[in-house]
Amino acid sequence: MNKVENEYLIYLKAERGYSPKTIDSYTRDIDLFNAYIEKEGVLFDAVDKVIIRDFLATELMRGVSNRSCGR
């Protein structure tokens, strides 16, 4: 996990008051997205709306719920 991811997860806990289970879900989401862009050969700095939409479409086709994709 990089610094930005860690700071985001701390923000979710400290500022938003999210539960440990919710933070675990966000952590898994971030890991899945990182694996997706790595598989696609996209650097994090090059991520744009198209990449995000493609990732979400892939997740929906895998049967992930709309609510989880919204997270």
KAHUJO-V242480 format. One record per residue. RES is the residue in one letter. PHI is phi in whole degrees, 0 to 359 (999 if undefined). OMEGA is omega in whole degrees, 0 to 359 (999 if undefined). BURIAL is + if it has 9 or more other ideal C-beta (glycine too) atoms within 8 Angstrom, else -. Layout:
BEGIN
res->{RES/RES}
phi->{PHI/PHI}
omega->{OMEGA/OMEGA}
burial->{BURIAL/BURIAL}
END
This chain:
BEGIN
res->{M/N/K/V/E/N/E/Y/L/I/Y/L/K/A/E/R/G/Y/S/P/K/T/I/D/S/Y/T/R/D/I/D/L/F/N/A/Y/I/E/K/E/G/V/L/F/D/A/V/D/K/V/I/I/R/D/F/L/A/T/E/L/M/R/G/V/S/N/R/S/C/G/R}
phi->{999/270/299/297/299/298/297/295/294/296/301/300/283/283/269/265/71/291/286/303/294/294/296/299/296/297/298/298/299/297/298/298/294/298/296/296/291/295/299/280/75/255/284/305/294/262/294/226/301/296/298/296/296/297/299/296/297/298/295/297/293/282/98/290/291/301/297/295/295/294/296}
omega->{180/185/182/178/180/178/179/180/175/177/180/181/188/186/184/178/181/180/177/179/178/178/175/178/177/179/178/179/180/179/178/180/178/178/180/183/176/179/181/180/181/175/182/181/182/180/177/182/182/179/181/179/178/178/180/177/177/180/178/178/176/178/177/184/176/181/178/177/178/178/999}
burial->{-/-/-/-/+/+/-/+/+/-/+/+/+/-/-/-/-/-/-/-/-/+/+/-/+/+/+/-/+/+/-/+/+/+/-/+/+/-/-/-/-/+/-/-/-/-/+/-/-/-/+/+/-/+/+/+/-/+/+/+/-/-/-/-/-/-/-/+/+/-/-}
END
